[in-house]
Amino acid sequence: MTMSSEKENKDNKEKTLREKQKEGTRQRVFEAALTVFRKHGVRECRIEDIAKLAGVSRGTFYFHYPTREDVIIELLKTVESGVVDALSELPSTTPLIQVLERLGDLLADRWQDDPVLLREVVVTGLRLGLFEPTDRSSDHLREALTPRFHSAAQRGELQTKFHPDLVADMFLTNLMATLLAWSGMPDISLHSLLQALPSLFLYGMARPPEE
């Protein structure tokens, strides 16, 4: 092995080590921020508290996350990515109600034991407009669900007088409202609530009038 190749290998190893250390620091900051958010909220917390808990400087926090909200955005993307990947495993012919029930299971698995952080996530997302159907291409969950609503309409599972895009957005709006409402009453089983939501949304909850 030549001197140049040895130096190149050494440089690559050092670069890999630095990248691992950087990622480790970022993860510590991320987890510390979520812990502080649970205690003090996103808008009310102090960056100093996050940095102290993570064992880093205030500047290190800002190096990884320009704002508190960027932590929430990363959390949302991480949760959304896992949900979308799991939904993609369902066959394209899966009835819509089963797709939505699976979505509910996935979200309940993540949030059942974390209602305080869930409330911070939903409130922050609403404040930042992250749940608004303005840019469908940037919302991977909406992008994944909308074709399912189109397929359901083609199979006769939905009323065709409503555009599937609109129905998908209406469901997601109801989903966000349900999660926010539950975060204030976490004694209720989130799994049960999110399992009931698709039926309530698709078929309604009112009793038929008595004859």
N, C-alpha and C positions, 0 to 999 in steps of 0.2 A: 504494500500500500504506500502510495506516495505521500509526501508531506502535505501537499495541497488537499488530497482526499481525506487525510486524517483531520486536517483543520476544518474541512467542510462537515465531516461527521460530528466533530465536537461542537461546531456552531449550530448544527441542526438539533443536537441533543439539548443544548442550552436554550435554544428557541422554544423547543417543545416544553421544557421545564418552566420557562417563563409564562408560556401560554396556560399551562396547567395551574400555576400559582395565581395568575390573573383570574382564571375562571373560578378557582376556589374562593378567592376574595369576593368576586361578584356574587357567588352563591351565598356567602356569609352575610353580605350586605342585604341581599334579597330576603333571606329568611329573617334577619333582624328587623327589617322594615315591616314585614308582615306581622311579627310579634308586637311591635310598637303600634301598628295600625289597630290591632285588636284591642289594645289597651286605651289608646288615646284618640283613635280616628285618624283619617288621612289628612284632613285639613288642619287639625288642631295639634298634631304631633310635632316634635322638634327634631330637626336633622341631627342635632347633637346627641340625642338619645339613641337614634339608630346607629350612628357611628360608634358610640361608646359600647353598645351591645355587640356590634360586629367586630370591635377591636381595631377600628381603622380611624383615619382622620376624616374630618368633615369634607375635605377636598376629595378624598377617595370616594365618598358617596357620590358626589357630583360628577366624578369622572365616569362612574358606571351608570348613574341615573340622573339626568339633568333636573328632573323634578320628582316629587313624591308620586305623582300620577303615572310616571313612566314605569314605576314598580307595578302598579295595578295593571297597566297595559300589558306588561310582560306576563303577569299572572293570567290574565284573560286569554292571551295567545296560547299559553301553555295548556290551560284547561281545554280551550276550544280545539286545539290540535289533537289532543287525546280523544275527545268526543267525536270529532269528525272522522278520525281513523277507525274508531270502533263502529260508527254508523256505516262506513264504507264497506264493512265486512258483510252487511246484510244484503241478500240478493235484491236486484232491482225490482223484482216482482213482490217483494214483501208488502203486505197491506199497510197503508199509511198509519193506521192506529197502532200497529205493532212497532213501526219505526219511531213514533212519538213516545210510546211507552218505554222503548229502549233508551231513548234520549233522556227521559225522566229518571230511569235507573242510574244512568251514568252521572247525571248531575247530582242526584241524591247521594250517591256513593262519595262524591267529592265534598259536598257541603253539609251533610247531615250533622256532623260534629263541629261545624265551624260557622254558626249563624252570624256571629258578630262581624267576622271578616267578610262574609257574603254580603251583608248589608253595606259595608264600606265599598265593596266592589261594585254593586249595583248602583248605589247612589253616585259614586264617582263616574261610572260609565255613563249614566244618564246625564250628569252635569257636563261631561266632555262630548256628549253626542255620539258615544261609541256604539249605541244600539239603534241609531236612526238609520232607516233604509235609504240612505243617500248614495252610497257607493257599494253596490252589491259585490263587486269584484274584490273588495277589501275585507269583506265579512265572510269568513270561510264557513261558518255554521249556516248562515243564510244561503250561501252558495251551494252547500251540500244538501240542504233540505228542500229548496225550491223545486229541483227536478223530481223529488219524491211527490210533491203536491201536483205537479203536472201529470205524472204517471197515474196518480190516484184519480185525477179528473178524467183521464182517458179510460180508466177502468170503471168509471161510473160511481166512484166512492165519494165524489164531491159534487155539489150543485154547479153546473157548468156556467150559470149566469154570473158567477164570481170568478175573476181572473185568478189562476193559481198563485201568481206572484203576490197578489193582494192577500189571499188567504194565508199564505206562508208568513207574511209580515204580521198579520193579525194574530196568528198563533204565537209567534215569537214575542210580540208585545204582551200577550196574556201570560206567557211563560215568565218574562221579566217581572211583571206585576205580582205573579204568584210567589216567586222567589223572594221578592221584597217583603210581601205581606207575611210570609212564613218566618222570615228572619226576626220579626217582632213577636212571633208566637212559636218558638222552636220546640215546645213540648209536643207539638203535633208531629207525627212521623212524616218527614219530607218524602220518603219513598211512597207512602200511601197517597199523599197529596198529588205528587207528580204522576202517579199511575192513574189517578182519577181525572186529571186535567184533560187529556186527549178526548175522552168520552164526553166530558162536559162541553168542550169546545166544538166537537164535531156534531154532537147530537143534542146538546142543550140539557139543562137541569130542571126545567119547569115540568110539573106534572101536566098530563093532558087534561083538558076540562072534563068535568063529570057530565055524563049524559043525563 
